[in-house]
Amino acid sequence: MVLVIGQGLKVVIDEGFTKGQEHLLDQTLATLAALIAALGVLTWFRVYNVYWIGARFTADLRRRVYDHLVTLSPGFYEEARTGEVSSRVTNDVTLIEAVMGGTLLYALRMAITMVGCAAMLLVTSVKLTVLALAAMPLVLLPIGLLGLRVRRRRLHPRGRDPARDPHGAGLHA
């Protein structure tokens, strides 16, 4: 729907300003304003439903995990640190909530938008589409490499080996 707004602006400029047809300009701007209002309402519904579904999913997941923790033998709790178990459960469920609640759906929406943009660009200019797609790896490759480098430094500060780090051990350390 966001891509339609760009086409609406094109019609406003081409039909309203260039040809000097005031009635078309008024009509097109009114339609464009209605589309923007509809986009706002649909966005609100999308965000509300995504967060509601994410909250329900997280509540169900937490209930199932805690129900499972209650069924574990006392021997498990003798070996494992209780604080670490609860901390890991809380952190893992929070991470899943973040991925399910926003990140995954945002990535999907952006992928669909990117395909729509490429299709609109292809209709507009084949040569420009080929140039943009050819330049994409040149732009994305350095970004990906820099991201890997930052992630590596964040996970292993000052060259510390996680296998030898006594604080990085697992649940049963």
C-alpha positions as CSV (number, residue, x, y, z in Angstrom):
1,M,0.0,0.0,0.0
2,V,2.9,2.3,0.7
3,L,4.0,1.9,-2.9
4,V,0.6,3.1,-4.1
5,I,1.2,6.4,-2.4
6,G,4.2,7.0,-4.7
7,Q,2.1,6.3,-7.7
8,G,-0.6,8.6,-6.4
9,L,2.0,11.4,-6.2
10,K,3.0,10.7,-9.8
11,V,-0.6,11.1,-10.9
12,V,-0.9,14.3,-8.9
13,I,2.1,15.8,-10.6
14,D,1.4,14.4,-14.1
15,E,-2.3,15.1,-14.3
16,G,-2.8,18.0,-11.9
17,F,0.2,20.2,-12.1
18,T,1.6,19.5,-15.6
19,K,-1.8,19.5,-17.5
20,G,-3.3,22.2,-15.3
21,Q,-6.5,20.3,-14.6
22,E,-7.6,21.6,-11.2
23,H,-10.5,19.2,-10.8
24,L,-8.2,16.2,-11.3
25,L,-5.7,17.6,-8.9
26,D,-8.4,18.0,-6.2
27,Q,-9.8,14.5,-6.9
28,T,-6.4,12.9,-6.9
29,L,-5.3,14.6,-3.7
30,A,-8.5,13.6,-1.9
31,T,-8.0,10.0,-3.0
32,L,-4.4,10.1,-1.9
33,A,-5.4,11.5,1.5
34,A,-8.0,8.7,1.9
35,L,-5.3,6.1,1.0
36,I,-2.9,7.6,3.6
37,A,-5.7,7.5,6.3
38,A,-6.5,3.9,5.3
39,L,-2.8,3.0,5.6
40,G,-2.8,4.5,9.1
41,V,-5.8,2.5,10.2
42,L,-4.5,-0.7,8.7
43,T,-1.1,-0.2,10.2
44,W,-2.7,0.3,13.6
45,F,-4.6,-3.0,13.2
46,R,-1.5,-4.8,12.0
47,V,0.7,-3.6,14.9
48,Y,-2.1,-4.3,17.5
49,N,-2.6,-7.9,16.2
50,V,1.1,-8.7,15.9
51,Y,1.7,-7.6,19.5
52,W,-1.5,-9.4,20.8
53,I,-0.5,-12.6,19.1
54,G,3.0,-12.3,20.3
55,A,1.8,-11.7,23.9
56,R,-0.5,-14.8,23.7
57,F,2.3,-16.9,22.2
58,T,4.8,-15.8,24.9
59,A,2.3,-16.4,27.7
60,D,1.6,-19.9,26.4
61,L,5.3,-20.6,26.0
62,R,6.1,-19.4,29.5
63,R,3.3,-21.5,30.9
64,R,4.5,-24.7,29.1
65,V,8.2,-24.1,30.1
66,Y,7.3,-23.5,33.8
67,D,5.0,-26.5,33.7
68,H,8.0,-28.6,32.4
69,L,10.4,-27.1,35.0
70,V,8.0,-28.2,37.8
71,T,8.1,-31.8,36.5
72,L,11.9,-32.1,36.5
73,S,13.4,-34.3,39.2
74,P,14.9,-32.8,42.3
75,G,18.3,-34.2,41.1
76,F,18.3,-31.7,38.3
77,Y,18.0,-28.8,40.7
78,E,20.7,-30.2,42.9
79,E,23.1,-30.0,40.0
80,A,21.9,-26.8,38.3
81,R,21.9,-23.4,39.8
82,T,18.3,-22.4,40.2
83,G,19.0,-18.7,39.5
84,E,20.7,-19.5,36.3
85,V,17.9,-21.8,35.2
86,S,15.2,-19.1,35.8
87,S,17.4,-16.4,34.2
88,R,18.0,-18.5,31.1
89,V,14.3,-19.3,30.8
90,T,13.4,-15.6,31.2
91,N,16.0,-14.4,28.7
92,D,15.2,-17.1,26.1
93,V,11.5,-16.5,26.2
94,T,12.1,-12.7,26.0
95,L,14.3,-13.3,22.9
96,I,11.7,-15.5,21.3
97,E,9.0,-12.9,22.1
98,A,11.1,-10.2,20.3
99,V,11.7,-12.3,17.3
100,M,8.1,-13.5,17.0
101,G,6.6,-10.1,18.0
102,G,8.4,-7.9,15.6
103,T,11.6,-8.8,13.9
104,L,10.4,-11.8,11.9
105,L,7.3,-10.0,10.6
106,Y,9.2,-6.8,10.0
107,A,11.7,-8.7,7.8
108,L,8.9,-10.4,5.9
109,R,7.1,-7.1,5.3
110,M,10.4,-5.4,4.1
111,A,11.1,-8.3,1.8
112,I,7.6,-8.0,0.2
113,T,8.1,-4.2,-0.1
114,M,11.5,-4.7,-1.7
115,V,10.0,-7.1,-4.3
116,G,7.2,-4.5,-5.0
117,C,9.8,-1.7,-5.4
118,A,11.9,-3.8,-7.8
119,A,8.8,-4.6,-9.8
120,M,7.8,-0.9,-10.0
121,L,11.3,0.0,-10.9
122,L,11.4,-2.7,-13.6
123,V,8.2,-1.2,-15.1
124,T,9.7,2.3,-15.0
125,S,13.1,1.5,-16.3
126,V,14.7,-1.9,-17.1
127,K,18.2,-0.4,-17.3
128,L,17.9,1.3,-13.9
129,T,16.6,-1.9,-12.4
130,V,19.6,-3.9,-13.7
131,L,22.0,-1.2,-12.4
132,A,20.4,-1.2,-9.0
133,L,20.4,-5.0,-8.7
134,A,24.0,-5.1,-9.8
135,A,25.1,-2.5,-7.3
136,M,23.2,-4.3,-4.4
137,P,26.0,-6.8,-3.6
138,L,28.6,-4.1,-3.7
139,V,26.6,-2.3,-1.0
140,L,25.4,-5.2,1.1
141,L,28.7,-7.2,1.2
142,P,30.7,-4.6,3.2
143,I,27.7,-4.2,5.5
144,G,27.5,-7.9,6.2
145,L,31.2,-8.2,6.7
146,L,31.2,-5.3,9.1
147,G,28.3,-6.9,11.0
148,L,30.2,-10.2,11.4
149,R,33.2,-8.3,12.7
150,V,31.2,-6.4,15.2
151,R,29.4,-9.5,16.3
152,R,32.7,-11.4,16.8
153,R,34.1,-8.6,18.9
154,R,31.0,-8.4,21.0
155,L,31.0,-12.1,21.7
156,H,34.8,-12.4,22.2
157,P,36.0,-9.2,23.7
158,R,39.8,-8.7,24.0
159,G,40.5,-12.1,22.3
160,R,39.0,-14.1,25.2
161,D,38.4,-17.7,24.2
162,P,34.8,-18.7,25.2
163,A,35.8,-22.4,25.7
164,R,38.4,-21.4,28.4
165,D,36.3,-18.7,30.0
166,P,35.0,-20.0,33.4
167,H,32.1,-17.5,33.4
168,G,30.9,-18.7,30.0
169,A,30.2,-22.2,31.0
170,G,26.8,-23.9,30.6
171,L,24.1,-24.8,33.0
172,H,26.0,-27.6,34.8
173,A,29.2,-25.8,35.5
